[in-house]
Amino acid sequence: MSVFTNILLGFLILCAISVTFSRKLLNSILIFMSYSLIMSIIWMLLESPDLAITEAAVGAGVTSVLFFVTLKKIHAMGGEDQEHEER
């Protein structure tokens, strides 16, 4: 179990570092979602199911949906495709 926990912690650090270097907003949101899901699994391994459910629902669920809606409203989603078509 310790090896699995260490692998998850490694992925958690990798997600935290990669979201800072991501240039596309959509990729940043997807990495943030995976960070929240990994954190939810870690909470389950620490035998705290209430925090795991909350992290999965709020971190990966509600917050990500709000980020997607915000990107859609500011027209940031799909903007890269339109730029390439104009050139």
Buried (B, 14 or more C-beta within 10 A) or exposed (E): EEEEEEEBEEBBEBBEEBBEEBEEBBEBBBBBBBBBBBBBBBBBEEEEEEBBEEBBEEBBBEBBEEBBEEBEEEEEBEEEEEEEEEE
